Amino acid sequence: MFAVKALSRGNVRHPLRSLLSKYVTRPVTTDTANTGLSPPPPMFTADHLELQTTLRRIIDNDINPFVAEWEQAGQFPVKDVFKTLGSAGFLCVTREQELGGAGLDFTFQIAISEELGNIACGSIPMSIQVQDMATPALAKYGSDELKQQFLAPSIAGDYVACLGVSEIHAGSDVAAVKTVASKDGDDYVINGGKMWTTNGKHADWMCLLANTASAEETGSPYNNKTLICLPMDTPGISTSQKLDKLGMRSSDTCQVFFDNVRVPQSYRIGDEGLGFVYQMQQFQEERMIISAAMVRQLECVVEECARYTSERSIFGNPILVWMSSRCCFYANPLH
């Protein structure tokens, strides 16, 4: 296992905090010579590239050699991989240092997500990225007690998080979720269920979106929802068998059921009724994280296609020579 060198920032140390006085940037390839516009500033610095290099070593040594086996088995060792990444400081890098995060800006999260695209399947990056998708609201709006209980161990890789938003009849239409968290004294009593829950079988806690009032009471389905930190070992929680997916084989995806699940109201993230807004904010980070990984995964697909069609011959020539394939790579330097 490899960790980025730790440098001090005040009294706090973190394996990803590497402050350099001079940055080496990637060249800007955008052609702006004939537009009169200035080229866009480079985003990645030497720190970003060092981060990616270290993560790539972990991927090459601890993940990719076993991907084929894990995909065939239908499960990768979630706890082990998360602990490896957490110990090296690669989980939730934008979270505050006092909780074990790196306190880095979001460009470093993008750099990490891009590098995760080098994992030789889609399921493991997706599972890892859920750790960052389920924690932005907790980091921004959660109480100090909640952060210590749920966020700090998630950063360290000791906890696996999952996100409880989608339901059987409410996927993209988040306002249509039916799961209810009713008040009973100082507790919420939760009933309903969630669908397509990545990490659901292995998660230690869920960032749950539930209705804490009716839309009639609040006047809108957009301000009757609340985010709640839900320990997955709470009585009344059950899960379906792992879904038999066409792809993403080695990550677990399941349905989660809630039957009179009781948690303290103190497990609420931020203000009651603002859960829909908080979740929309989390989705913004989620989309950027996924997009960065997809860019690299698509590059890997193109590289593998170019390699194979260069080596595989038919009618005396590599497949790439023939027009049907060549047109796809005409402007690509890989051919």
N, C-alpha and C positions, 0 to 999 in steps of 0.2 A: 504494500500500500504506500502511496506517495502523498506527501502533503506539501503545500506551498510553504516556503519559509515564512516564519512568523516574525514580524517586526512590531515594535511597540507603538501604541498610540495612546498617550497618557499612561494610565495604569492597566489598560486592557490589552490583551494579546489575542490575536486570531490568526490561524494558518493562512488566510487569504489576504491579510492586510500587508501589502507590499507597496510602499511609497517610494517612488523613484523620482529623482530630480529632473531627469531627461527622458522624454518619451520617443520611442521609435514607432512610427505609424506605418500602416499599410498604404501603399500607393493608391491614389484616387484614379480610377480608370474612366470616369465619366468624361466624355468628350464635350467640352464646352468652348472649344476654340472659336467656333463660328456662331456662337449664340450671344456673345457679349455678357454672359453670366459667369459668376465666379463658381468654381467647382465646390461641391458640398464638402464640409469639413470632415476629416476622417473620424470615425467613432471609436475604433479600437486603438489602444495604446499598448506599450510594452507590457503593462500590467495585465491587460486583457489577454494578450497572446501568451504570457507566462501561465496565466490561469488555465487557458485552453490546453497548453502543452502538458501541464501536470494532470489535468483531468483525462487527457488522451492516454496517458500511461496507465491510469487506473482502468480505463475502458479496454485497452489492449491486453492488459495482464489479468484482470480480475473479472471481466464481463464477456468480451467477445469470444474468447476460447470456449465458452460454455453455452453460448446462445443457442446453437443448434440442438444441443441436448435439452435445454430448458424449454425451447419451443415445442419439441416433440413430446416432452413430459407434460406440457400444459401449465407449467408454473416455474417461475424463477424464485430463488431464495430471498424473498422481499426483505426480511429482517436483516440478513447478513449484508446484502448490497446497500441498504439504507444506512446501516451502521458504518460501513466502509466509507461511504460518501460523507456522512455526517462527521466522522472523526477527522476527515481531511478538510472539512469546512465547506463542502460543496452544496449543502442544503440551505435554502432560505438565506442567501448571501446578502440580501438587502435589509434583513432584519437587524435590530439594534444590537450593538456589541455586548451590552450588559446582560443580554439573554443568550449569548454565545454566537450571535450572528456576526457577519463581517462588517456591517454598516456601510456597504458599498452602494453605489447608485445603480439604477436599473440597467444601464448598459452592460454591467458585469453579469447580470442575470441573463441578458440576451447572449452574451459570449458563452456562458455555460450551456444555455439551451442549444445554441448552434453546435457546440461540441458534442452534446448528447446525441445529435443526429448521426454521429459516427458509430453508434451502437448498431450492430448488424440485425436489428429488428425494430419494429415500431412499438412493441408492447412495453419494453423496459423503460425507454425514455418517457412514455406516457405515464407510467406508474410513478416514476421519479418526479415528474413535473407536477403531479397532483399535490405534492407536498408544498409547492409554491402557490398553487391555485387555491388551496384551502385555508391559507394563513394570512393574506393581506388585511382583511377586515379585523381579524384578531390582533394583528400587530398595530393597526392604526386606532382601533376603537375599543379594544378589550381592556378590562381592568388589569392592574398589575398582578393580582392573584391568578386570573385566568392565563395571563401570559406565562407565569411561572409554572402553572400546572400543565398547560397544553403546548404552548409555543416553544419554550426552552427545550423540552425533550424531543420535539419535532425537529428543531434545528440540529440537535446532537445526533439524530438518527436513532434515538431510543424509542420514539413513537412513530408509527405510520399513520398518516392522516388520510381521510377520504372526504369527499364533498357530496352532501345530500341535497340536491336540487331537483333533478329530473324525476318525473313520475310517469307511470304508464300512459296517462292522458295529458301530461304536461312536460314536453321536452323543451322546444324552443320558446313556447309560451309560458314563461316562468310565472306570470301572474296567475296562471290557472292551477297552481299546485293546491292539493287538497289536504295535505298533512296538517293536523291541528295540534297546537300546544295550549291546552286550557289551564288556566290558573286554578290552583287548589292550595290555599294557604300561601306558604312561601315557595311552593314548587310549581313547575309546569308538569302536566300530565300529557304525554304525547301519544297520539294515535294516527295511524296512516302507514305510509310506506314510500320507499324510493326505488328507482329503477336504474339499471345500467351504471351501477356504482363501482367505479374503478377502485381497487384495493379494499373493497368491502369485506372480503373474507379475512383479511389480515390486519385491518386498521385497528388502531387503539382508540381513535376518537373520530367523530364526524363533525364537520362544520355543516349544521343542519339549518335549512330554511323551512320555517313552518308558519302557519297562520296563528297569530295570537289573538286575533279578533276577526269578526266577519267583515266582509266588504260593505255590508249594509251599515254596520256600526261605524265604520271609519269613513264611509262615503266613496271608497275607491279600493280596488284590489292591489293597488300599488303602495298603500301605506298601512296595511294590516298584517304585515309579515315581519318576522324577527329571525335573526341568526342566533343559533344556540350551539355551544360546545357540548357535544353529546358523547360521553364515554361508551365505547361499543360493547363493554362487558356489563352494562346496566341491565337489570332484570326486565324482561319484556321485549328485548331486541332479539330478533332471529333473522337468519339469512337463507336465501335459496341455495340450491346447488350452484356451483360455478357455471356460468353460462358458457355453452359450447359455441364459441365464436369462429367465424370463417378465418379471420386474421387476429392479430394481437393475441396469439395463443398463450404466451407465458405470463401474461398479467391476469389477475383474477378480476372478474366482473360479475356482479351478482345483484339480486333484488334484496332489499332490506325491509323488514316489517317491524312496526312499532305497535305494541299492544299494552296500553296503560303504562308507558315508560315514564318513570318519575325522576326528574332532575331538579336541583335548586334553581330558582329564578336568577340567582347570582351567576349562573353559567351563560346568561345572555350576553351577547357581544354588542356593546354600544347601547343605543336607545331602542326601546320597544317600538315597533311599527316602521323602522327604517331598514329592515332586512332586505327588502327588494332593492333599495338604493345601494346598500353595501354590496349586494351580490352583483349588481350591474358594474360596480367599480372593480370587483374581483374579476369579472369577465374580461375587462379591458386588459389586465395584466395577462390573463390566461391566453387570450388570442395572440398577444405578442410573443409569449413564450413558445406556444405551439408553432407559430409561423417561423420563428428562428430555427427550430429543430427541423421543420419540413424543408427549409431551403437546403440544409446540408444533406438530408436524406435524399432529396431529389438529385443533388449533385452526385451522390454515391450511385444512384440508379443509372445516371447517364454515363458515369465512369465505367461501371460494370458492363453496361450495354456496349460501350465502345471497345472495351477490352475483349469481350466475347466475340463480337462480330469481326474484330481484327484477327483473332486466332482461328476461328472456325471457317474452314474453306468449303466452297461448293463450286463445281464446274471449273476447278483450277484456280480460283481466286477467293480471297477472303470475302465473306458476306458483305463487309462494309464497302467493298468496291462496287457492288451492284447498286444501281440507281435507287431501288426501292428502299435501301437502308441509307445510302449516301445522302439522300435529300434531307434526312432527319439531322444529319451532323454537318451539313455543308458549311455552316459558319462556326462550327465548334473546333477549337484547336486540338481537341483530343483525337480527331481523325487524322 
